[in-house]
């Protein structure tokens, strides 16, 4: 049984989500505003957080930012009516692991919750052992065992999903990975409609690791195929 924190100010929606999660065999905790959500996330040590963005007192972006700045790596699934790409990019940049736009299908949401829990709790195919060798491309060093990245000898802070995506590309050693392959490997999703999730994370990796993100040398797009990492 996993403990899931639902931070949602709509009482009916929060009740429906918590009931569905409990029927799935999880323990559900509900917080009705951002301040309470942040407090419960700190005190209850949940295995996953379902986080609304439009919250009274403290919005979801600030809650997420505070959690990541404190070094908390708990998976966070953003649940919101704000579906603009800029909102999603900001959410991912702050450290969100997934993003569901209202209105949503309950079965889809539960599938994503369970995928995130599996990824966080049991690892995923290709997960690096602690003794995995350090990989290098350009001025970047990737330490899979320690889950650390350095560029020019300086640490680079990546979100958990950004690191998993980078590691998936590094492991292929120059072979092309399609968006669907990356989506399934990193997020556990197989729906083609979600491939923009991969694209937005690639944008963030380029911003952090490339000298010129607009003309990347290492994390390159292969037209109509996917992405490839070049040394």
Secondary structure by P-SEA (a helix, b strand, c coil): cbbbbbbccaaaaaaaaaaaaaaabbbbbbbccaaaaaaaaacccccccccccccccccaaaaaaaaaaaccccbbbbbcccccaaaaaaaaaacccccccccccaaaaaaaaaaaaaaacccccccccccccccccccbbbbccccbbbcccbbbbbcaaaaaaaaaaaaaccccccaaaaaaacccccccccaaaaaaaaaaaaacccccccccccccccccbbbbbcc
